[in-house]
């Protein structure tokens, strides 16, 4: 597990904490945004990978700077490490979909500070920078959110954009030449089954795309796989828009 920069401008930074080689469990990308000495952890990961994530984070961000953590939905690869983070820093405020609070408490840390995110989303300021919690319900969870940083033009997209890649993959679809479609075409084959099987609703997908297309995004950062930058952001939105999802039932009856 190692940390790599996604965006840097003065005291405003985004980091990805990612694992290129270890596939004992499904690989997960954890992100940190820091600003003016304060930071927020996004989808902090599962219990199993906590030691590696923590070791990678302290290379770039001090645990004491964590003011908040964001949990997009209820899955164990997202939040089962919550009690371990809470033990390290009990001052963290956990921003969690209101619908999932009672379920996420089952991971432990009953004394953790939970802050509800209503279905329509809301905003949060960390170190003077505004973040927006963007609804992404049914993609794939019934209460699900993404995070947008309008200044950095970073969009944390959770499971949307995820790809199940082989060991040794890069943290980027292709940062060297995002204008070229070759790397995207190769990468997206690893994303097709994930999106068709885990995303249940074409209506929810269309609603999400219509709102996200109104945002100015340079970096689309999923929780699994690699980051889409530059033209690859629009390539992904176009690909996802055309992809039929929720295909399990039709496959059973074929």
TATAQUI-V882520 format. One record per pair of residues at least 4 apart in sequence whose ideal C-beta (glycine too) atoms are under 8 Angstrom apart, sorted by the first residue. I is the first residue (numbers start at 1). J is the second residue. D is the distance in Angstrom with one decimal. If there is no record, write none. Layout:
((I J D) (I J D))
This chain:
((1 17 6.2) (1 18 7.0) (1 19 4.8) (1 22 7.5) (1 49 7.1) (1 52 3.6) (1 53 6.1) (1 55 6.8) (1 56 4.5) (2 17 7.4) (2 18 7.0) (2 20 7.9) (2 56 5.5) (2 59 7.8) (3 15 5.1) (3 16 7.2) (3 17 5.3) (3 32 7.9) (3 56 4.7) (3 57 6.7) (3 59 5.3) (3 60 4.6) (4 15 6.9) (4 16 5.4) (4 18 7.0) (4 171 5.4) (5 13 6.6) (5 14 7.3) (5 15 6.1) (5 16 8.0) (6 14 4.0) (6 15 6.4) (6 16 5.4) (6 31 7.3) (6 154 6.4) (6 219 5.8) (6 221 6.5) (6 227 6.6) (7 12 7.5) (7 13 6.5) (7 14 4.2) (7 149 8.0) (7 152 4.5) (7 153 7.8) (7 154 5.6) (7 218 7.8) (7 219 6.4) (8 12 7.6) (8 13 4.9) (8 14 7.8) (9 13 7.7) (9 152 7.1) (11 34 7.7) (11 35 6.2) (11 36 5.4) (11 37 7.5) (11 127 7.5) (12 34 7.6) (12 35 5.0) (12 127 7.8) (12 129 6.1) (12 151 6.7) (12 152 6.4) (13 33 7.3) (13 34 5.1) (13 35 7.6) (13 60 8.0) (14 31 6.4) (14 32 7.2) (14 33 5.2) (14 34 8.0) (14 149 7.2) (14 152 5.9) (14 154 5.2) (14 219 7.6) (14 221 7.8) (15 31 6.7) (15 32 4.6) (15 33 7.9) (15 34 7.5) (15 57 7.8) (15 60 5.3) (15 61 6.9) (16 29 5.6) (16 30 7.5) (16 31 5.7) (16 171 5.5) (16 221 6.9) (16 227 6.8) (17 29 7.1) (17 30 4.3) (17 31 7.3) (17 32 6.9) (17 53 5.5) (17 56 4.5) (17 57 5.9) (18 27 7.4) (18 29 4.9) (18 30 7.6) (18 171 5.2) (19 27 5.2) (19 28 7.6) (19 49 7.2) (19 52 6.7) (20 167 6.8) (20 168 5.6) (20 169 6.1) (20 170 7.7) (20 171 7.7) (21 167 5.0) (21 168 6.1) (22 27 7.3) (22 52 7.6) (22 167 7.9) (23 27 6.2) (23 167 5.7) (24 48 7.3) (25 46 6.6) (25 48 5.3) (25 49 6.8) (25 77 7.2) (26 77 6.0) (26 164 7.4) (26 224 6.7) (27 165 7.6) (27 224 6.3) (28 43 7.3) (28 45 5.1) (28 46 6.8) (28 49 6.6) (28 77 5.1) (28 78 8.0) (28 223 6.0) (28 224 6.3) (29 43 7.9) (29 171 7.6) (29 221 7.1) (29 222 6.8) (29 223 5.4) (29 224 6.5) (29 225 7.5) (30 41 6.9) (30 42 6.9) (30 43 6.2) (30 44 5.8) (30 45 5.0) (30 53 5.3) (30 57 7.7) (31 41 7.7) (31 42 4.2) (31 43 7.2) (31 156 5.7) (31 221 6.0) (32 39 5.6) (32 40 7.1) (32 41 5.6) (32 42 7.1) (32 57 6.2) (32 60 7.3) (32 61 5.3) (33 39 6.5) (33 40 5.2) (33 42 7.1) (33 126 6.5) (33 129 7.4) (33 131 7.1) (33 149 6.4) (33 152 7.7) (33 154 7.5) (34 38 6.9) (34 39 4.0) (34 40 8.0) (34 61 5.5) (34 65 6.6) (34 127 6.9) (35 39 7.5) (35 126 5.7) (35 127 3.0) (35 128 6.1) (35 129 4.3) (36 127 3.6) (36 128 5.4) (36 129 7.9) (37 65 5.9) (37 127 6.5) (38 65 5.9) (38 67 4.8) (38 126 5.3) (38 127 3.8) (39 61 5.1) (39 65 4.6) (39 66 5.4) (39 67 6.7) (39 126 7.0) (39 127 7.5) (40 66 7.2) (40 67 6.5) (40 68 4.4) (40 69 6.5) (40 70 6.2) (40 124 7.6) (40 126 4.9) (40 131 7.2) (41 57 7.7) (41 66 5.9) (41 68 7.5) (41 69 4.3) (41 70 7.2) (41 85 7.1) (41 92 7.7) (42 69 7.5) (42 70 4.8) (42 72 7.7) (42 147 6.0) (42 156 5.3) (43 70 6.9) (43 71 6.6) (43 72 5.5) (43 78 4.9) (43 79 7.4) (43 156 7.7) (43 158 6.9) (43 223 5.3) (44 53 6.8) (44 69 5.7) (44 71 7.6) (44 78 7.8) (44 79 6.8) (44 81 5.3) (44 82 7.0) (44 85 5.6) (45 49 5.1) (45 50 6.7) (45 53 5.1) (45 77 6.7) (45 78 7.3) (45 81 5.2) (46 50 7.4) (46 76 5.3) (46 77 4.7) (46 78 7.6) (46 79 8.0) (46 80 4.7) (46 81 5.8) (47 76 7.5) (47 80 4.5) (47 81 5.2) (47 84 6.9) (49 53 5.5) (49 81 7.4) (50 54 5.9) (50 81 4.3) (50 84 4.8) (50 85 7.6) (51 55 6.3) (52 56 6.4) (53 57 6.2) (53 81 7.2) (54 58 6.5) (54 63 7.6) (54 84 7.9) (54 88 7.3) (55 59 7.4) (56 60 7.8) (57 61 5.5) (57 63 7.3) (58 62 6.8) (58 63 6.5) (61 65 5.8) (61 66 7.6) (63 88 5.3) (63 89 5.3) (64 89 6.6) (66 85 7.8) (66 89 5.3) (66 91 7.8) (66 92 5.3) (67 91 7.6) (67 92 7.2) (67 93 6.8) (67 126 6.0) (67 127 7.8) (68 92 6.3) (68 93 4.8) (68 94 7.5) (68 95 6.0) (68 115 8.0) (68 124 6.8) (68 126 6.3) (69 82 7.8) (69 85 6.5) (69 92 5.2) (69 93 7.5) (69 94 5.2) (69 95 7.0) (70 95 4.9) (70 133 7.5) (70 145 7.7) (70 147 5.9) (70 156 7.9) (71 78 5.9) (71 79 4.6) (71 82 7.4) (71 94 6.3) (71 95 7.0) (71 96 4.7) (71 97 7.5) (71 100 7.7) (71 104 6.5) (72 78 6.1) (72 97 7.7) (72 136 7.6) (72 141 7.6) (72 144 5.8) (72 145 5.4) (72 146 6.8) (72 147 8.0) (72 156 7.9) (72 158 4.4) (72 159 7.9) (72 223 7.4) (73 78 6.1) (73 97 6.4) (73 100 6.3) (73 140 7.9) (73 141 3.6) (73 143 6.6) (73 144 4.6) (73 145 7.7) (73 158 7.2) (74 78 7.1) (74 79 6.9) (74 97 7.9) (74 100 4.4) (74 103 5.0) (74 104 5.7) (74 141 6.4) (75 79 7.2) (75 141 7.2) (76 80 4.1) (76 107 7.8) (77 223 7.8) (78 223 7.3) (79 96 8.0) (79 104 5.7) (79 107 6.1) (80 107 5.1) (81 85 5.9) (82 86 6.1) (82 94 6.9) (82 104 6.9) (82 107 5.0) (82 108 7.1) (82 109 5.4) (82 112 6.6) (83 87 6.3) (83 107 6.1) (83 108 3.7) (83 109 3.8) (83 112 7.5) (84 88 6.8) (85 89 6.7) (85 92 6.3) (86 90 5.8) (86 92 6.5) (86 94 7.9) (86 109 4.1) (86 111 7.4) (86 112 4.6) (87 109 7.6) (90 111 7.2) (90 112 7.7) (91 113 7.6) (92 112 7.4) (92 113 6.9) (93 113 4.7) (93 114 8.0) (93 115 5.2) (94 112 5.6) (94 113 6.2) (94 114 5.1) (94 115 6.6) (95 115 5.0) (95 117 5.8) (95 124 6.4) (95 133 7.1) (96 100 6.1) (96 101 5.7) (96 104 5.8) (96 114 5.6) (96 115 7.1) (96 116 6.9) (96 117 6.5) (97 101 7.6) (97 116 7.7) (97 117 5.2) (97 141 7.9) (97 143 3.9) (97 144 6.8) (97 145 6.1) (98 116 4.0) (98 117 6.2) (98 118 5.8) (98 119 7.2) (98 143 7.1) (99 119 7.6) (99 142 6.8) (99 143 3.6) (100 104 5.3) (100 141 7.7) (100 143 5.6) (101 105 6.6) (101 114 5.6) (101 116 6.4) (104 114 7.8) (105 109 7.9) (105 110 6.2) (105 114 7.9) (117 121 6.6) (117 122 6.3) (117 133 5.3) (117 145 5.8) (118 122 6.4) (119 135 6.6) (119 137 7.1) (119 143 6.9) (120 135 6.5) (121 132 6.9) (121 133 4.4) (121 134 5.7) (121 135 4.9) (121 145 6.2) (122 132 8.0) (122 133 5.6) (123 130 5.7) (123 131 6.7) (123 132 5.4) (123 133 7.1) (124 130 7.5) (124 131 4.9) (124 133 6.9) (125 129 6.7) (125 130 5.5) (125 131 7.4) (126 131 6.3) (129 149 6.7) (129 151 6.0) (129 152 7.9) (130 149 7.8) (130 150 6.7) (130 151 7.5) (131 147 5.6) (131 148 7.0) (131 149 5.7) (132 147 7.1) (132 148 4.4) (132 149 7.9) (132 150 7.0) (133 145 4.7) (133 146 7.6) (133 147 6.2) (134 145 6.3) (134 146 4.5) (134 147 7.0) (134 148 5.4) (134 155 7.8) (134 211 7.0) (134 212 7.4) (135 144 7.6) (135 145 6.2) (135 208 7.9) (135 211 8.0) (136 144 4.6) (136 145 6.0) (136 146 4.8) (136 157 7.7) (136 158 6.4) (136 160 6.4) (136 204 8.0) (136 208 5.5) (137 141 7.6) (137 142 6.3) (137 143 6.1) (137 144 5.5) (137 204 6.2) (138 142 6.0) (138 144 7.1) (138 199 7.7) (138 200 6.0) (138 201 4.4) (138 204 3.8) (139 144 5.8) (139 158 7.6) (139 159 6.9) (139 160 5.4) (139 199 5.6) (139 201 7.5) (139 204 5.6) (139 205 6.5) (139 208 5.8) (140 144 7.1) (140 159 5.5) (140 198 4.4) (140 199 5.3) (140 200 6.5) (144 158 6.5) (144 159 8.0) (145 158 7.6) (146 155 6.5) (146 156 5.7) (146 157 5.3) (146 158 5.5) (146 160 7.2) (147 155 7.4) (147 156 4.2) (148 154 7.5) (148 155 5.1) (148 156 7.6) (148 215 5.9) (148 217 7.7) (149 153 7.1) (149 154 4.5) (149 155 7.7) (150 215 7.6) (150 216 7.1) (152 218 7.8) (152 219 7.6) (153 216 5.5) (153 217 5.7) (153 218 3.9) (153 219 6.7) (154 217 7.7) (154 218 7.1) (154 219 4.8) (154 221 6.3) (155 212 7.1) (155 215 6.6) (155 217 4.6) (155 219 6.9) (155 220 5.1) (155 221 6.7) (155 233 8.0) (156 221 5.0) (156 223 7.9) (157 161 4.7) (157 220 5.4) (157 221 6.3) (157 222 5.1) (157 223 7.7) (158 162 7.9) (158 222 6.9) (158 223 5.2) (159 194 7.7) (159 198 6.3) (159 199 7.8) (159 222 6.9) (159 223 5.8) (159 224 7.0) (160 195 7.8) (160 199 7.7) (160 208 7.1) (160 222 6.5) (160 240 7.3) (161 191 7.1) (161 220 5.6) (161 221 7.8) (161 222 3.6) (161 225 7.0) (161 228 6.2) (161 236 5.8) (161 240 7.9) (162 191 6.6) (162 194 5.4) (162 195 7.6) (162 198 7.9) (162 222 4.6) (162 223 6.1) (162 224 3.8) (162 225 5.1) (163 187 6.2) (163 188 7.4) (163 190 4.1) (163 191 4.0) (163 194 6.5) (163 222 7.4) (163 224 6.5) (163 225 3.3) (163 226 6.5) (164 190 5.7) (164 191 7.8) (164 193 7.5) (164 194 5.7) (164 224 6.7) (164 225 7.1) (165 169 4.0) (165 187 7.7) (165 190 5.2) (165 225 5.4) (165 226 6.7) (166 190 7.9) (169 225 7.6) (169 226 6.3) (170 174 7.9) (170 175 7.8) (170 226 6.0) (171 226 6.0) (171 227 6.0) (172 226 5.5) (172 227 5.1) (172 229 6.4) (173 178 7.4) (173 183 5.7) (173 184 5.8) (173 187 4.8) (173 226 4.8) (173 227 6.7) (173 228 5.3) (173 229 7.2) (173 232 5.1) (174 178 5.8) (174 180 6.7) (174 182 7.9) (174 183 3.4) (174 184 7.0) (174 187 7.7) (174 229 8.0) (174 232 6.9) (175 227 7.7) (175 229 5.6) (177 183 7.3) (178 228 8.0) (178 229 4.8) (178 230 3.2) (178 231 5.4) (178 232 5.0) (179 230 6.3) (179 231 5.2) (180 184 7.8) (181 185 5.7) (181 231 7.8) (181 235 6.5) (182 186 6.7) (183 187 6.0) (183 232 7.8) (184 188 5.9) (184 228 7.8) (184 232 5.1) (184 235 5.0) (184 236 7.6) (185 189 7.7) (187 191 7.0) (187 225 7.8) (187 226 6.5) (188 192 6.7) (188 235 8.0) (188 236 7.5) (188 239 5.8) (190 194 7.8) (190 225 7.0) (191 195 5.8) (191 225 6.8) (192 196 6.2) (192 243 7.2) (193 197 5.7) (194 198 5.7) (194 224 7.5) (195 199 5.2) (195 240 6.7) (195 243 5.9) (195 245 5.9) (196 243 6.7) (196 244 7.0) (196 245 5.4) (196 246 7.6) (196 247 4.6) (197 247 6.9) (197 248 6.1) (199 204 7.8) (199 205 6.2) (199 245 4.0) (199 246 6.6) (200 204 7.7) (200 245 6.8) (200 246 4.3) (201 205 6.3) (201 245 7.0) (201 246 6.0) (202 206 6.4) (202 244 6.6) (202 245 5.7) (202 246 6.5) (203 207 6.5) (204 208 6.3) (205 209 6.4) (205 240 6.7) (205 241 7.6) (205 245 5.8) (206 210 6.3) (206 241 7.4) (207 211 6.8) (208 212 5.9) (209 213 6.1) (209 237 5.9) (209 240 6.5) (209 241 5.2) (210 214 7.6) (211 215 7.6) (212 217 7.3) (212 237 6.7) (213 237 6.3) (217 233 5.2) (218 229 6.4) (218 230 7.0) (218 233 7.2) (219 227 5.8) (219 228 7.3) (219 229 5.4) (219 233 7.5) (220 227 6.9) (220 228 4.2) (220 229 7.8) (220 232 7.8) (220 233 4.8) (220 236 6.3) (221 227 5.1) (221 228 8.0) (222 226 7.7) (222 227 7.4) (222 228 7.8) (228 232 4.1) (228 233 5.0) (228 235 7.5) (228 236 5.0) (229 233 6.9) (231 235 6.1) (232 236 6.2) (233 237 6.7) (234 238 6.2) (235 239 6.2) (236 240 6.0) (237 241 6.2) (238 242 6.7) (239 243 6.3) (247 251 5.6) (248 252 6.5) (249 253 6.7) (250 254 6.4))
